[in-house]
Amino acid sequence: MLTSILFDILDAVRAGIQTLALPGLAAANVVVQKVPGDRAQDLPALQFPCVLIAPHGSETTDPLAGTNLRDDVVYPVRVTILAADGGDQQFGFRQYLGWRETIRRAFHNQRLDADLCFNVQVQPLAIVDKSAWSDRQLFASAVVLNCFSREARG
């Protein structure tokens, strides 16, 4: 069976967020997706609030990084907090911002797993996605975890 470093990274991010035990977030509501989506069929059974983990864009390689036998590959992983707030400007705001900060602090400049990712750099996205909030009455806040992996050639 083929293995996938990216899939293992996505799963390690999910497990890492679950271990943070964010107040008000069920562990079952931290899910890995192919594409971050907020359609009902894409969401966990309890739906909201949830944290969605998915690939973000393309992996990159740096021809000047790595070693003679190994390459450095950067896998971008999007972590999105989604919550239904009914368009309320105050509901859950402090809590969701706390989750965002906790996730950022837990992953930035850390190893994800000795065999998977030797460093994670957090790239913040919009603190609040205005279109999700105004069009669908959803609080959406995301960061990208750039996971640096050193992989054997061939």
C-alpha positions as CSV (number, residue, x, y, z in Angstrom):
1,M,0.0,0.0,0.0
2,L,1.3,3.5,-0.9
3,T,1.8,5.9,1.9
4,S,1.4,9.7,1.7
5,I,3.5,12.1,3.8
6,L,0.9,14.8,3.3
7,F,-2.0,12.6,4.5
8,D,0.1,11.7,7.6
9,I,0.8,15.4,8.2
10,L,-3.0,16.2,7.9
11,D,-3.7,13.5,10.4
12,A,-1.0,14.6,12.8
13,V,-2.4,18.2,12.7
14,R,-5.9,16.8,13.5
15,A,-4.5,14.8,16.4
16,G,-2.5,17.8,17.6
17,I,-5.6,20.1,17.6
18,Q,-7.6,17.4,19.4
19,T,-5.0,17.3,22.2
20,L,-5.4,21.0,22.7
21,A,-8.9,20.3,24.2
22,L,-10.2,23.6,23.0
23,P,-13.2,24.5,25.3
24,G,-16.5,24.0,23.5
25,L,-15.0,22.0,20.6
26,A,-15.8,18.3,20.5
27,A,-12.8,16.1,19.3
28,A,-15.1,14.6,16.7
29,N,-15.6,18.0,15.2
30,V,-11.9,18.3,14.2
31,V,-11.9,16.7,10.7
32,V,-9.6,16.3,7.7
33,Q,-11.0,17.1,4.3
34,K,-9.8,17.0,0.7
35,V,-11.0,20.6,0.2
36,P,-12.1,22.9,3.0
37,G,-15.9,23.0,2.6
38,D,-18.8,24.2,4.7
39,R,-21.6,22.3,2.8
40,A,-23.7,20.2,5.2
41,Q,-22.5,16.9,3.7
42,D,-18.8,18.0,4.3
43,L,-19.2,18.8,8.0
44,P,-19.1,16.4,11.0
45,A,-22.3,15.1,12.4
46,L,-22.6,17.9,15.0
47,Q,-21.6,20.4,12.4
48,F,-20.7,23.5,14.4
49,P,-18.4,24.6,15.8
50,C,-15.8,22.6,14.0
51,V,-12.2,22.8,12.8
52,L,-11.5,21.8,9.2
53,I,-8.0,20.6,8.1
54,A,-7.2,20.4,4.4
55,P,-4.4,20.9,1.9
56,H,-4.0,24.5,0.8
57,G,-2.6,25.1,-2.6
58,S,0.5,23.3,-3.8
59,E,3.5,21.9,-2.0
60,T,6.8,23.6,-2.8
61,T,10.4,22.6,-2.9
62,D,13.5,24.7,-2.4
63,P,16.4,23.7,-4.7
64,L,18.9,25.3,-2.3
65,A,17.6,23.4,0.8
66,G,17.9,19.8,1.9
67,T,21.0,17.6,1.5
68,N,22.6,15.6,-1.3
69,L,20.2,12.7,-0.7
70,R,17.1,14.5,0.7
71,D,14.9,17.3,-0.4
72,D,13.0,19.8,1.7
73,V,9.3,19.9,0.7
74,V,6.8,22.3,2.2
75,Y,3.3,21.1,2.6
76,P,0.7,23.9,3.2
77,V,-2.2,22.8,5.5
78,R,-5.2,25.1,6.0
79,V,-6.8,25.0,9.4
80,T,-10.2,26.7,9.5
81,I,-12.4,27.4,12.5
82,L,-16.1,27.4,11.5
83,A,-19.0,28.3,13.7
84,A,-22.6,29.3,13.2
85,D,-23.2,32.6,14.9
86,G,-26.4,33.7,13.3
87,G,-24.7,37.0,12.3
88,D,-24.3,38.0,15.9
89,Q,-21.3,40.3,16.3
90,Q,-20.5,39.1,19.9
91,F,-21.5,35.5,20.1
92,G,-18.5,33.2,20.6
93,F,-16.0,35.9,19.4
94,R,-13.7,35.8,22.4
95,Q,-13.7,32.0,22.4
96,Y,-13.0,31.6,18.6
97,L,-10.2,34.1,18.7
98,G,-8.8,32.1,21.7
99,W,-8.9,28.9,19.7
100,R,-7.1,30.6,16.8
101,E,-4.3,31.9,19.1
102,T,-4.0,28.6,20.8
103,I,-3.6,26.7,17.5
104,R,-1.1,29.3,16.2
105,R,1.0,29.0,19.4
106,A,0.8,25.2,19.4
107,F,2.2,24.8,15.9
108,H,4.4,27.8,15.1
109,N,8.2,27.0,15.0
110,Q,7.5,23.5,16.3
111,R,8.2,20.0,15.0
112,L,5.0,18.2,14.0
113,D,6.5,14.8,14.2
114,A,10.1,13.8,14.0
115,D,9.5,11.6,10.9
116,L,7.0,13.9,9.2
117,C,7.8,17.5,9.6
118,F,10.9,19.2,11.1
119,N,9.4,22.7,11.4
120,V,6.0,24.4,11.0
121,Q,5.7,28.0,10.0
122,V,2.2,29.6,10.6
123,Q,0.9,31.9,7.9
124,P,-2.2,33.7,9.2
125,L,-5.1,34.3,6.9
126,A,-8.0,36.6,7.5
127,I,-8.9,36.7,11.2
128,V,-12.6,36.7,10.1
129,D,-13.7,35.8,6.6
130,K,-16.1,38.7,5.9
131,S,-17.9,36.9,3.0
132,A,-18.6,33.8,5.1
133,W,-19.9,35.9,7.9
134,S,-22.1,38.3,5.9
135,D,-23.3,35.8,3.2
136,R,-23.7,32.6,5.2
137,Q,-23.7,33.9,8.8
138,L,-20.7,31.7,9.6
139,F,-17.7,32.7,11.6
140,A,-14.7,31.5,9.6
141,S,-11.1,32.1,10.6
142,A,-8.1,30.3,9.1
143,V,-4.3,29.9,9.3
144,V,-2.0,27.9,7.0
145,L,0.5,25.6,8.6
146,N,3.5,25.4,6.3
147,C,5.0,22.0,7.2
148,F,8.6,21.5,6.2
149,S,9.5,17.8,5.5
150,R,12.9,16.4,4.6
151,E,12.3,13.5,2.2
152,A,14.6,10.9,0.6
153,R,15.0,11.2,-3.1
154,G,13.9,8.4,-5.4
